[in-house]
Amino acid sequence: MPQLNPNPWFAILVFSWIIFLTIIPTKILNHITPNELTSVSEEKHKTEPWDWPW
């Protein structure tokens, strides 16, 4: 039964997983985010009461 011969299919499986685990993550991680994170200041903002017009 040729379906049970693991020679070509096992090599394809191994090489595809090597590509998925080595090449693709490095290409994805090389992209930088367009908005760099900035630290938020710790000071509290002053809030004022709002007088409703009605």
Buried (B, 14 or more C-beta within 10 A) or exposed (E): EEEEEEEEEEEEEEEEEEEEEEEEEEEEEEEEEEEEEEEEEEEEEEEEEEEEEE
